[in-house]
Amino acid sequence: AESDAWNEHLRKIRAGLQQALGLDLAKGCDLAPEILGTIERDDYVVERLTFQSQPDVRVTANLYRPGRQDGPAPGVLCVHGHWPGARIDPIVQTRCIGLAKLGYVCLCVDAFGAGERTPFRFGTYHGGPAAAMLWAAGVPLIGLQVHDNRRAVDYLTSRPEVDPSRLAITGASGGGNQTLYAGALDDRFKAVVPVCGI
């Protein structure tokens, strides 16, 4: 009975969070992934790619994987924080390369309004003008980012190199925020590691 009460409480919190983040407005669609290029190093591989998170909304991403795998590996969604280079910032790339060298398949996406997905100049803080424009549409920036992260997990689990039963998400600063919310709303993650940003 105690666990039933807890599960009902959790369901209400998730429903409220889903509504507050505007996730009820997000539309699903085919991922339509496109591999744009591959970079092979001695012990890891980087794929540059895009996929659809909503109709006609493409997410730019890098997939880092071990150079050699014996079978499906754990998958990690790495979400960047407020670094000028977004997913290609040296700090973010170092984390992703390190995970690939440790045997993980790591997907890193540009957050909505950052990196190659900003309507402004490269290096723009995605919590600034890009976020402010969204309020008129009634959708908070974090809601779009969490939706993109859900779709990123859909893409990650579509890859034969990934074991869908062993998934994690991590990020620092604004990525820590994304990690917290995505982890609260997506049961596919077995490990949720927000680093600061709380």
N, C-alpha and C positions, 0 to 999 in steps of 0.2 A: 504494500500500500504506500509505503514511503517513497519507493522508486517510481510508482505511478504518479504521485504528486509532483515529484521532481521533474519527470518527463513532461508533464502538462505545463509546469512552470517554464521549462526550457522551450517548449513549443510556442508559448505566448511571447517569450523574449525574442525568439527568432522571427516570428511573424511581425512583431513591432519593428525590429531591425530591418527586415526586408522592406517594409513599407517606408520607413524613414529614409532608407538609402535609395528609394525610387526603383527598386529592382523589379517591382510588378510591371513597370513600363518597358523593361528590356525585352526585345524580341529575339527569339532564337532564329537560327538559319544554318545552312550548310557551312562548315568551316572553310571549304574551298582553299586548302593550303597551297602555297607556292614556294618551292625552294628556289632561292635567288642565287645561291652560290655556296660552295663548300671550301673550307680551309683545312688542310690536313697538317697536323704537327706530329712529332714523334710519338706522343702517347695520348693525344686527344684530337678530336675533330670538332670544328665549329661549322654549323650550317646557318646561313642567313635566310630568313623566311618571313612570310606573312601569312595570316589567316584572317577570316572574317569573324568578328565577334557579334555584329548585328548586320542586317542587310546593308551592303555598300560601306561598311565601316571596317577597315583593315587594321590589324594589329601588327606592328613590326617587331620581330623577335630574333633572338639567336638561340640555337640549341647546341649545347656543349655535351659531347659524349666521349666515353673512353675510346681510345684507338682500337682496342680489342676487347671483346666481350664474349663470355662463355654462354650467356643466356640473358634473359631480361633482368635489368638492373633497377634499383630504386630510383624513382624520379623526384626531382626537387624543382619547385617553381621558385625562382629568385626574383623578387620584386625590388626595384631600385628605390632609393630615396631621393632627396633633393640634391643630386649631383648634377653638375652642368651637362655632362655627356649622357645622362640617362643610362640606357642599357649598355652603351659602349664606353662609359666612363671607365678609366683604368682601374679604379677601386672595385667597381662592380664586375668587370671582366676578370680580375684577379680571383675574386670569390668563386665565380663560375668555373674558371679553369681549374682551380684547386679542387672543386667538387668532382669534376670530370676525371681528374687524375686519381681521385680516391675511389672511382668506380661508379659514380652516380651519373645519371642522365639529367642534365640541368637545362631548364628552359627559362630564359630571361626575356621579358617583354618590355617595350616602351610603354610607360603609363600614359593614359589619355592626357593629351596636352603637353607631353614631354618628348624629348629626343626627336625622332623623325615624324612624330605625330603632333607637333606644335604648329599652329598657324603663324607663330611669331618667329623670332630668330632662334637659332640653335642655342641651347643653354638657358632658355627662359625657364623661370621657376613656374612649374605647372600648377602651383596652388594660387598663383596671382591672377593675371588677366584671363587666362583660359578658364579658370574655375569660376571667376565672377560672372562670365558670360552665361554660364549654365543655369544660374539661379532663375533667369527669366523663363527657362524651359521647365523649371520645377524639378530638376534632377541635380543632386549634389555630385561634385567631382568624384568623391569616394565611391558613390554608387556605381558610376560608370567604370571606375577602376576595378571594383569588386566583380562586376559583371564580366569585364575583360579577363580577370583572373580565373573565373569559373570556366570560361571558354578556353583559356590557356590550359587548364587541367584536362578539358575534353580533348584538346590537341595532343597534350603530353601522353594521355592514356591511349591514343590512337596509334602511337608509335610502337612497333614490334620490339624495340630495344628496352621498353619500359615495363616493369612489373606494376600493374595498376593497384595491387594490394599493398604496395609500399611507397606511399607518396608523402611528401613534406612540402612546406612552404616556409620561406624565410625572407626577411628584408630588414633594413635599418632605416631609421628616421621616418620619412613618409612611407617607406617600404615596410617599416614595422607596423604602422597604422593599417596598411593594406593587409598585411599578414594577419593581424588581429581580427579584422572583420571577415576576411575570406575564411579563416580558420573557424570562426564562430558559425559560419553559414554553410560550410561544405564538409560533409562527413567523410569524404574520400581521403582527406588528409589524416595520416596517422601521427604526424609530428607537426606542430605549429610553433615556430620559433621567431617571435617578434623581437627585434633588437632595438632598443630605445624607441623613440617616437610615441610613447604612451603617455 
